[in-house]
Amino acid sequence: MSHDLLNRIDQRTRLAGHNRLALLLFRLGGRQLFGVNVFKVQEVLRRPELFQVPGLPSEFSGVADVRGRSVPVLDLGVAIGHPERDNADGPGYLVVTEFNRSIQGFLVSGVERIVNIAVQDIHPPPELGAESSYLTAVTRFQGELIQVIDVESVLADIAGTRSEAVLDPALAMPADGPQMQVLVVDDSRVARQQIRSVLDQLGVGATLLSDGKQALDHLVQIHAAGEDPAQRYAMVISDIEMPAMDGYTLTTEIRRHPGLAGLYVLLHTSLSGVFNNAMVERVGANAFVAKYSPHELADFVLDRLRKVAQAA
């Protein structure tokens, strides 16, 4: 199963920029179907032997030896409140993922298939309490509801990586200088919080939106009201993989619209190893930075803001 699934992942990466999302579908010991962005998946394995190592947070099931590499492993069902009840031996598959510059594995009970979903058919999740905080989107495939897991939020909660990075106060923009704003577009609440923290420390205001369609509608409304969006926002920081409209399509639409074309767009994604420089150039983004390095993000933001200030 692993070989067949991963043989198809390369084909799915060609969907980037076509406003479609490839999802790996799996179950967590029940009938509910879950999904994760296939770009974050390195491989799927039968559950390997797990080892305990000193210092590993208790929420982790252990560490797996994956092709000579030690990979921390988390039981995804337990982490999001869906512990497996039907199998006394626990989940039978390991989904090895790479995002935010790190590699980790998630235990799941069953792996189904990879599907392609039109981004306009992917919707924000309902607000139904703590459990829904781990959902980044919902969609349907062949009549069945799919809950798309925000694995970044899961890992951040369990591994305690939500602590804010502290930047050098000297980096902050002068308080008596022009007050600049940045538009942040990301479907992950963790990512929005992290970016907001960086901008706050730099003394920069932020508008936070959760998908590309929201952002495009917002910018078009600003232009329709007679204001230049490039004057309101010094830059747009956009995720790439999002429901409703992905970052590639958002950038393309910004460049196509005569009233928005002057906006500076920085693409910011957790996806490691599948980033396509040619795609970024084709859609017209100004720059790219991989998640999540607060200091690197701050450098990109400061470089842009200083150029805006000098041109003012």
N, C-alpha and C positions, 0 to 999 in steps of 0.2 A: 504493500500500500504506500509506504513512504516513497519508494522509487517512482511509482507511477505519479503520485502527487507532485513530487518535486521536479519531475521531468516537464511538468506543465507550467511551472512557475515562471520560467524564462519567457514563455509565450505571453503570460499575463503582464509582464513588465512593459510590453509594447502598448498597453492600454493607457499609459501615462500621457496626459494631455488630451485624451479623448473623452474626458469627463465620465469615466467609468471606474469602478472600484472592484478589484478582485478580492474575494473573501475566502479564507479557509474555514469551512464549517465543521463544527464538532459538538459533542454533547458532554455534559458533566454529570452523568449518572441518572439522568431523567429524560423526559421527552423533549424538553426545551432545547431548541437549536441555537447555538451561539456562533459568532464569527469573529475573525481577527484579520486585519489587513495582511494579505499574503506577502506584501513587500517586506513585512517584518519577520517572516518565517524563513529560517535557514534550512531546516529539515524536520521530518516527523519520524520518530523511532518507536518501536516497541519499548515499553518501560524497561530501562536498564537497571542494573544494581545501583543503589544509592549508598553513599558513604557519609558518615557524620564527620564534620571537621570543627575544631575549636573556633569559637568566635562567630559562627554562623547564627543569625537570628533564629529564635525558636520556631518562628512561623514557617521557615523553610523545611522541606522534607529531607533535604540532604544535598549532596553534590554528586553529579554524574560525570563519569569519564566519557567524553564524546570526542572520539578521534584524537585522543591524547590531550584533550583540553578539559580542565575542570570547570564544569558549568553548574552554578547554583540552581536548585530546582524548587519550584513552588507548586503546591497543589492548588490549582486555580479554583476548583469548586469550593474548597474550604475557604480560600481567600475572599471570595465574593458571596459567601453564605449559601452555597449550593453543594454541601458535602455529598459524596457518593454514598448511596444507601443500598444499592443492589449487588455490589461486589465486595465481599469481605476482604479481598486482596487489594482493594483500592483501584485508582485509575490505571488503565493499561497502556496509555500512550504518552510519549514525551514530545511536546512541540518546542523545538529549539528556536529561539527568536533572537534577533539583533535589532536594537534601537537605542537611541540616546547614547551611542558609543559604547554599549555594553552588550554582553551575550548572557542570556538566561533561559532556563527551560520551564515550561508549564506542564503539569500533569493534567491530562483530560481522559475521560472514560472511553470515548470513541471518536474517530475522525471520519467525516463523511466524504467530502469532496471539495473542489475549488469551483466557485461560481463567479460569473461576471455580473455586476449589478450596475445599471445606469445610476449615476450619482443623483439625478433628480428623484429617483425612487427611494433614496435613503433619507431618513428624517431624524431630527433631534429626538432623544428619548423623552418619555413622559417623566415628570418629577413625582416619583412615588416613594420617596424616602431614601434612607442611606444606601440601600442596595442599588438603586438606580444611579447612584453617583459613579458607579463603575461602568456604566453604559455610555458609549460615545454616540451611538445611533441605533435606530431600528429600521428594518426593512422586511420584505417578504420575498420568498422564492418558492415557486410552485404552490402558492397558497399557505406556506408555513412561515410563521413569524421567526425572524432572526434578530437576536440581540447582539449588537456589535460591542465587544468588550474594549474598554479603554485600559489596555494593559499597562500603559504608563502610570495611570492613577493607582492601579493595583500594586505595582512594584513600589511606587513612591510611598504608599501607606505602610506596606509591610516592611520595606527596607529602611524606612525613616529618612528618605531622601527629600522630604519637603522643606527641610531647613533652608532658609534663605542665604544665598551667598552674600558676603559683605564686601562691597567695593570700596576702594580708596575714596574718601570724601572729596579729595582734591579733584576727582574726575568730574564732579557735578558741574553742570552748566552754571554760569554766573547768575545769581539771583536777580541782578539788576539788568540782565540782558533780555533779549526777546523771549517771550514765553512760548515754547514750542510744543506741538502736539504730535503724537504718533498714533496711527490706526493699527491695532493688533487684531489679527484674524486667525483663530485657531479653535478647533472643536474640542481640544483637550483642556479641561479645567486646570489640570496641573500646569500645562504649558502656559496658559493665560496668567496664572498666578506667578509663575517664574519670570515671565517677561515683564509683568507689571512691577515686580520687585526691583528688577534691574532699572526700569525707567524711573521709578520713584526715587531711587538712590542717585540717579543722574539729574534729578530735578526736572523731569520731562512729564508732561501730562499724557494720558492715554485714553483712547476709546477702545473698548474690548467687544469684539463680535465673534460669533462661533462658527460661521461658515462663509464661503465665498459669495453666495447669493445675497446674504444680509449685507455684506460689505459693498457689493456692487450697487445694490438698491440704495444704500446709504449715500454713497458717493454721487450717484446720479441725482438724488434728491438735493444734495448740496449744490450741484451745478445748476439744476433747474430753478433753484431759489436765487440764482444770480451770483453765487460765490464760487471762487476758484478753489476746488478741493486741494490743489497743490499749495495753495496759500494757507489753508487750514491745517493740513498735515505735512510735516516735513518729510515723512516717509510712511510707507505701508509695510508692516512686518506680517507676512502671511505664511501659514502652514501650507503644505502641498496637498496632503490627503485629508479631505473633509467631505461631509455630506452636503447635498444640495448643489454645490459647485466647488470643484477642487481649485487649488492655488494656481495651477497652470492655466486653467480656463479663466479664472479671475484676472490674472495678469494679461492674458490675451484680450479680454474684453476691455480692460483699462486702456490698453494700447490702441484698440480700435475706436474708442470713443474720443472724439476731438476735444471734449471738455475735460477728460481725465488723463489724456496721454502724457501729460507732464509730470505725473506722480512718480516718485522714486519707490521701487518695489524691491524689498529684500525677502527672498524665500527662505524659510526656516523650517527644517523638517527633522524628525527623529529617524528617518530611514537612512540606514547606513549601507553602503555598498551598491545601491541601485540608483544613486543619483546620476542624472544624465546632463552633463554640461551643455551638450548640443541642444537638449530640450529647453533648458533655461534660456539660452541665447535665442532660440526660435520664438519663444513666447514673449521675449522682451523684458525679462527681469533684469534689474541692475546688478544684483549680487545674490549670493547664496551663503548660508552658514548652517552647519549641522548642529542639531540639539545634542546635549544641552551643555554649553559652556558659557556661563554668565559673563566671564571676562571677555571672551571672544565676541559675544553678542554686544557687550558694552562698547568694545572697540569699533565695531561696525556702526553702531548708532552714533557714537561721538564723532566719528569721521564724517558722517553725513550731516550731523547738526552743525558742526563747525563750518562746513562748506556753505550751508544755508545761511549761517550767521554772517559769513564773510561777504556773501553775495547781496545781503540785505542793504 
